[in-house]
Amino acid sequence: MNLLRLSAITALLMPLFGAPAYAADDPAGPALVARYTFDGGATDGRVNDLSGRGAALTIRGAANGQIAIASEGANRFASFPGICATGAATCAKALLEAPDDADLDPGVRNFKWAASVRVTKAQLSGNANIMQKGVAGTDSMWKMQVTGRAGRAQCVLVARVSGQTFSVLSARPVADGSWHRIACERTNGTLSISVDGVAGGRTPVPEAVAVDNMMPLRVGGPNLAGNGDMYHGQLDDVFVQLG
């Protein structure tokens, strides 16, 4: 086999089996307010923040739900419980949670949140919430999720007071078993999404729209009540950035 053909095959296999490829959206500087890479594993059920400004994520579970810290080569990532079997009396659930923090309430400021995900269509059951602060019906919310039968990434903002909702979808599905880098960003009056550096939807957001609530940061699901909107795939390098 010649070298060119071998290189091509390797390039195809790496997204499936290798570590997540982090795009140019990697954060830096004082605007970084939370970051979790999972490379340090979990100690006493807690995953440390690497930004120096955020709180640790605490693993929370129900019905014996656990989050495993898995490895591929030198990289480590979080693996969430699988989908509940049809007709099961109980369903194992787990998520990661950090307490309410003013740095995670962007108000009307520019704001960015990102994560690397690996999920398949078989791991989807309705919406799969990757990360969020706030839940539906509360004062306001920002959220990243995988949605729809095709499994496209979606970014959502819900305005304080008015409850107006703004959302954008990725240009193509992400539920294909490969690692994908999803970035949501509110910048200068626009909410946008990108996957692996490829721009997706964009929508205007009025400058007066504020996102500010007293809810915790949750990664992997909205809460542990019921079975809805839990994330069942793998997750890496979560960050939140202001400005």
N, C-alpha and C positions, 0 to 999 in steps of 0.2 A: 504494500500500500504506500503510495507516495505521500510526502509530507503535507502537500496542500490538502489532499483528501482527509488525512488524519486530523489536521487542524480544523477543518470544517465540521467533522464529526464531533470533536471535542467541544467546539463552540455550541453545538446543538444540545449536548448532554449536560453541560455545566449548569444551565438554569434549573434543570430537573433535579440534579443530585448535589450540586455544589452549594456553597454558602451564598447568602443573599448578596447581590451586587448593589452596593450603595451608590446612588447617583449623585449628581453635583449639588443636591439639596442638603447635604450633610451640614449641620448647623455649626456655628462658631460665634464667639463673642458674647458680650453681656446680655444680648437679647434671649439667649437660651435659658429657659426656666425649668425644664424637666427633660431628662433623658435616661432611658433604660435599655441597655444592650443585652442583658442577661448573661454576659460573659463571666461574671462573678458568681453565677448561680444564685440560689436562694439560701439565706441563713435565717433559721427560726421562722420560716414562712414569709420572709421579706426579701424583696429585690431592691438593691440600693439605687438611688438616683445618682447620676454622674455629672449633673450640671452644677452642683454646689448650691442650688437654690430650691430644688424640689424636695418632697418627702419620699420616703421609701414606699414601694408598692407592697401591700399586704395581700397574700393569697387567701381568698375566701371561698369556701365550698359548701355545697349542700348535697345530701344523699351520697356521701363518700366521694364527691367530686374532687379531683386533684389536678393540679397543673404541674407537668413534668418539665424539667429543664433538660433538653436533649442536646446532643452534640453531633456535628459533622465536621471532621477535621478539627481545626482550632476554634471554630465558631460554635456558639451556644445560643439557644433560642427557647422560647416557651411553647409547649404543646398542650392544647386544651382538650377537655373530655370530648368524646364522640357524641354523635346524635343519639338521642334516646330511641330505643326500640319501640316500634308500633305497639300500642296497647300496654306498655310497661306501667306498673303501678307507681314506681318512683323513677326519677331521672337524675343521674349524676350531673351536677353543674359546678362550675368554678369560674371565678374572675379575679382580677387584680384590682386593688383599690388604694388610692392615696387620698388623704383628707382634703377638704376644701382649702384652697389657697388663693389669695388675691392675684398672684401671678398667673393663675390659670383662668382668670376672668378678664378677657381682653377689653370689655366695654366696647368702645367704638374704634379702638386701635387696630393697626395692621397685625395680623396674627397668622401663624402657620403651625400645622400639626401633621405629622408624618409617621409612617410605619412600614415595615416590610412584612408581607404576608405570603403564606403558601397554603392554599386551600383548593379542594376539588368540588365539582358540582355535587358529588355524593355526600359531601360534608355540609351542604347548605340545606336549611329548612326554614324557608322564609328569609327575612333579613338576618344578617350576621353582623352584630355590632362589634367593631374592632376597638374603638376608643371613643369616649364621650365624657362630657361634663354637663349634667342635667339630663332629664328624661322627659318623654312626651307628657305634655300637660303641666309641666312646671314653669317657673318664671321665664326661663330662657334656656337655650341649649346650643352646644356645638358638638358635632358628631362625625365620625367616619364609619362607614359600613359597606358590606357587600350585599347587593340587593338584586332581586329578580331572578328568573329561571336561568338566564344567561350568566349570572354572577358578575355583574359590573360593579366597580367601586363607585361610591357615592359620598359626597361631602354635604353636610346639612348645617345650616344656621337657623335658629329660631329666636326672633327678636323679643327682648324684654318689653313688657307692658302690652304691646300690640299682638304678640304671638305670631306675627307674620313669619312664614317659612321660606327659606331660600335654599335651593339644592342644585347640585351639578353632578353629572355622571361621567365616568371615564369613557374614552373613545371606543374601547373594546373590553371584553370580559377579562377578569383576573382569576377565575375559578378553573384553572387548568393544571393544577399540581406543580406549577413552577413558582419560584420566588418572584414577587413583584414589589416594587417600591411605590407606595401611594403617598402623594403629598396634597394636602388641602391648604388653600391660602386665601385669606382676605387681604387684599391690597388695593388701596386707593379707590375704593368704591366698587370693587369687583370680587366675587367669590369664584375661585377656579380650582380645577383638579388636574393633576398629572399622574401618569403611571409610567415608571421607568423613563422619566424625562419627556414623555410624549404628552402634549397638552390635550385635555379633554374639554368638557363643557365649561362655560363661563356665564355668569349672570350678574347683573348690576345689584349692588346692595347700597341703599341710601346711607349717607354718612352718619345720620342720626341713629341708625339701628345699633342698639347696645346688646351685648351678650354678657350677662353677669348673674350668677346664681350662687346659692349656698350648698350646692351638691358636691359630693366627692368626685374625683377623677376615677373613672372605671374603664378597665381594659378587658375586653373579652365578653362583655354583656352589660345590659342595662341595670340588672339587679338579679337576685336569686329567687325571686317570686315567679311562679309559673315556669313555663318552658320556652317562652318566646325570645327571639332575637339574640340567642347565645351564639358565640363564635366557636367553631369546632375544629379549626385548622391550627396552623403554627404561625408564630409571630416573633418578630425581631426588631431591634433598634427603633424604639418608639421615642419620639421627641416632640416637645412643644416649644415654640419660639414666639416672642413678642417683638413687634416693631418691624 
